[in-house]
Amino acid sequence: MENEKLELISSMEFEENVPIYKIIDFLNKSLKDKNIIVGLSRNHNKIVISIYQT
């Protein structure tokens, strides 16, 4: 792992107060080719982020 380089898949700048659903949307668009889906839901007064592999 010492000599391995990280491959950048995608990058985007967000304002500090961006709604979290916009970040989830960015992740889903960026990870679609990798068969990864990110979900967002609420559980009482908490936010739950789930990651799925299709």
N, C-alpha and C positions, 0 to 999 in steps of 0.2 A: 504494500500500500504506500510505501514511502515514495516510490517513483511514479505512481499513478497520478494523472492530471484529472481534475474535475471537468466534466463537459457541461457547459452552460446550455440549458434547454431554452430558457426564455427569461426576459427581464422586463420589468415595468416599474415606473415610479408612481407612488401614491402619496397623496396628502396625508398628514397624520390623522385626520379625523374622517377618513374614507369609510363608508359603510362596509361591514365585513362581507356582505354578499358580493360586492364588486371584486374583492380579493378571491373569493371562492370561484367566481365566474372566470377570472384570469387563470387560476390554477386548473380549472376544468378544460379550458381551451388549450392551455400549454401541455397538459398531460394526456390529452385524448389519444395521441399516437402510442402512448405507453400503456394503454388500457387501464388507466386510473381515473376514477371518478371521486370527487370530493363533495360530500353532502353537508348541509347546514340545517340544524333544527333547534328547537327550544325544548327544554325540559324544565318546567316550572319557571324559575327566574334565572336559568343558566343557559348558555349557548353550547350546543354540542356540534363538533366538527367530526365527521366520519369519513374515512378513506376506504374506497372499495377498489378491488381489482376485478376487471371483467374478463 
